[in-house]
Amino acid sequence: MTSYGAETTTDDVLEGIDLSGRRVVITGASGGLGQETTRALASKGATVTMLARSMEKNEAAAERVRAAVPDAQLELGTLDLADLDDIRRFASDYLGTHDAIDVLINNAGVMACPRGTTVDGFETQFGTNHLGHFLLTALLGPALLAGEEPRVVTVSSAGHGTADVNLDDVNFDAGDYDPWIAYGRSKTANALFARGLARRFGDQG
């Protein structure tokens, strides 16, 4: 049992840990949890690849991280999780220059947004929060398995308690769209995805 709670910080979690030589990829790095996680990991020596939809916002976040951690080792990239072809583009480019990843943090997400669909026709929140990260993880899988004690962290939320996943009606075609139910479904999918990965690959990382 850990002593972590609502007031636990990233620095508390990483106290006494040296991440020199470790390579981390994180989505949604241009603000909020993503930026703070990047700062904390970089402060412990990790090389962090920061991913965001906007390179301008990503560069601004990197500047803020470097202001706190002057020797931060950062790589910047763009990634649109609502576009499966863009995910394939990033993964291909990344794997062309990197053999291994130690940690993948699936952090990016949208919440309670108006009804819409991704480039590929999936409900926006399920497509972005779950399906995008599912594909990214699968494509980066070989590099993760080549990493040292690899980890995949998929960020869910208490929203997972509001709805089960309905794979028979991902797009709410059979009923009215509720943005919070859609969000809850995506967060439940995130949690189930993490459990599935642990069950299948837990002995490899």
C-alpha positions in Angstrom: 0.0 0.0 0.0 1.4 3.4 -1.0 1.1 6.6 0.9 0.2 8.6 -2.2 -3.0 10.7 -2.1 -4.7 13.8 -3.5 -1.8 16.0 -2.4 1.0 13.8 -3.8 3.2 15.7 -6.3 5.2 14.4 -9.3 8.4 15.2 -7.3 7.1 13.1 -4.4 6.6 10.1 -6.7 10.1 10.5 -8.3 12.0 11.2 -5.1 15.3 9.3 -5.1 14.8 8.0 -8.7 17.4 8.4 -11.4 16.0 8.3 -14.9 19.3 9.1 -16.8 19.3 7.3 -20.1 15.6 6.5 -20.0 13.4 7.6 -23.0 9.9 8.7 -22.4 7.1 9.6 -24.9 4.1 11.6 -23.6 1.0 12.8 -25.4 -0.7 16.0 -24.4 2.5 17.5 -23.3 1.8 21.2 -24.0 0.0 22.0 -20.8 -1.5 20.7 -17.5 -0.6 17.3 -16.4 1.5 16.6 -19.5 3.7 19.6 -19.0 4.2 19.0 -15.3 5.0 15.3 -15.9 7.5 16.3 -18.5 9.2 18.7 -16.1 9.4 16.1 -13.3 10.8 13.4 -15.6 13.3 15.7 -17.2 14.5 16.8 -13.8 15.4 13.2 -13.1 17.4 12.9 -16.3 14.9 11.3 -18.7 14.9 12.2 -22.4 11.3 13.2 -23.0 9.5 13.4 -26.4 6.7 15.9 -26.0 3.7 15.4 -28.3 0.9 17.8 -28.9 -1.4 18.8 -31.8 0.1 22.3 -31.9 3.9 22.7 -32.3 3.6 26.4 -31.2 2.0 25.4 -27.9 4.4 22.5 -27.6 7.4 24.9 -28.0 6.0 27.2 -25.4 5.6 24.4 -23.0 9.1 23.2 -23.6 10.4 26.7 -22.8 8.5 26.6 -19.5 10.0 23.2 -18.7 13.5 24.4 -19.6 13.0 27.5 -17.3 12.5 25.0 -14.4 15.0 22.4 -15.7 17.7 24.2 -17.7 19.4 20.9 -18.8 16.2 19.2 -19.8 16.6 16.8 -22.7 13.5 17.3 -24.7 12.3 16.3 -28.2 9.2 17.9 -29.7 6.7 16.4 -32.1 3.2 16.9 -33.4 0.4 14.3 -33.1 -3.3 14.5 -33.7 -4.9 11.6 -31.9 -8.2 12.2 -33.8 -6.5 11.2 -37.1 -5.3 7.6 -37.4 -3.1 8.4 -40.4 -1.3 11.1 -38.4 -0.7 8.6 -35.7 0.8 6.2 -38.2 2.9 9.1 -39.6 4.3 9.9 -36.2 5.0 6.3 -35.3 6.8 5.7 -38.6 9.0 8.8 -38.2 9.8 8.0 -34.5 10.7 4.4 -35.1 12.9 5.5 -37.9 15.2 7.2 -35.5 14.6 5.5 -32.1 15.1 1.8 -31.4 13.6 1.7 -27.9 11.2 3.5 -25.6 11.2 3.0 -21.8 7.9 4.7 -21.0 4.9 5.7 -23.0 2.4 8.0 -21.2 -1.0 8.2 -22.9 -2.1 11.5 -21.3 -3.8 13.6 -24.0 -7.6 13.8 -24.0 -10.7 15.8 -24.6 -13.6 16.2 -22.2 -17.3 16.6 -22.6 -17.0 18.3 -26.0 -19.9 18.9 -28.4 -21.0 16.0 -30.5 -18.6 15.4 -33.4 -16.4 12.7 -35.0 -12.8 12.1 -35.7 -11.2 12.2 -39.1 -12.0 8.5 -39.3 -15.6 8.8 -38.3 -15.5 7.8 -34.6 -17.2 9.8 -31.8 -14.7 12.5 -30.9 -14.0 11.5 -27.3 -13.9 7.8 -27.7 -11.8 8.2 -30.9 -9.3 10.6 -29.4 -9.0 9.4 -25.8 -9.1 5.7 -26.4 -8.7 4.6 -30.1 -5.9 7.1 -30.8 -3.9 5.9 -27.9 -4.7 2.3 -28.6 -3.2 2.6 -32.1 -0.2 4.7 -30.9 0.6 2.0 -28.2 0.3 -0.8 -30.7 2.5 0.9 -33.3 5.2 1.7 -30.7 4.9 -1.7 -29.1 8.1 -3.2 -30.6 10.1 -0.2 -29.4 8.5 -0.5 -25.9 9.3 -4.2 -25.7 12.9 -3.3 -26.6 13.1 -0.8 -23.7 14.4 -1.4 -20.2 11.6 -2.4 -17.9 9.1 -0.7 -20.2 5.9 1.0 -18.9 2.7 2.2 -20.5 0.8 4.7 -18.4 -2.8 5.5 -19.7 -4.4 8.4 -17.9 -8.1 7.7 -16.9 -10.2 9.7 -14.4 -13.1 9.3 -12.0 -15.3 9.8 -15.1 -14.9 6.0 -15.7 -17.4 5.5 -13.0 -20.2 7.2 -15.0 -20.5 4.8 -18.0 -19.6 1.4 -19.4 -18.1 1.0 -22.9 -20.8 0.4 -25.5 -18.9 -1.1 -28.5 -22.2 -1.7 -30.3 -22.9 2.0 -30.5 -19.7 4.0 -30.2 -21.2 6.9 -32.0 -24.5 7.2 -30.1 -26.4 6.4 -33.3 -29.1 4.6 -31.2 -29.8 7.5 -28.9 -29.2 11.0 -27.8 -25.6 12.1 -27.4 -24.6 13.0 -23.9 -21.1 14.5 -23.7 -20.4 13.3 -20.2 -21.5 9.8 -20.9 -19.3 9.8 -24.0 -16.4 11.1 -21.8 -17.1 8.3 -19.2 -17.1 5.7 -21.9 -13.7 6.8 -23.2 -12.2 6.8 -19.7 -13.6 3.4 -18.9 -12.0 2.2 -22.2 -8.7 3.8 -21.0 -8.9 1.8 -17.7 -9.8 -1.4 -19.5 -7.0 -0.9 -22.0 -4.4 -0.5 -19.2 -5.7 -3.7 -17.5 -5.5 -5.6 -20.8 -2.0 -4.5 -21.4 -0.9 -5.5 -17.9 -2.6 -9.0 -18.4 -0.9 -9.6 -21.7 2.5 -8.0 -21.2 2.9 -7.6 -17.5 5.7 -10.2 -17.4 7.7 -8.2 -19.9 8.1 -4.9 -18.1 
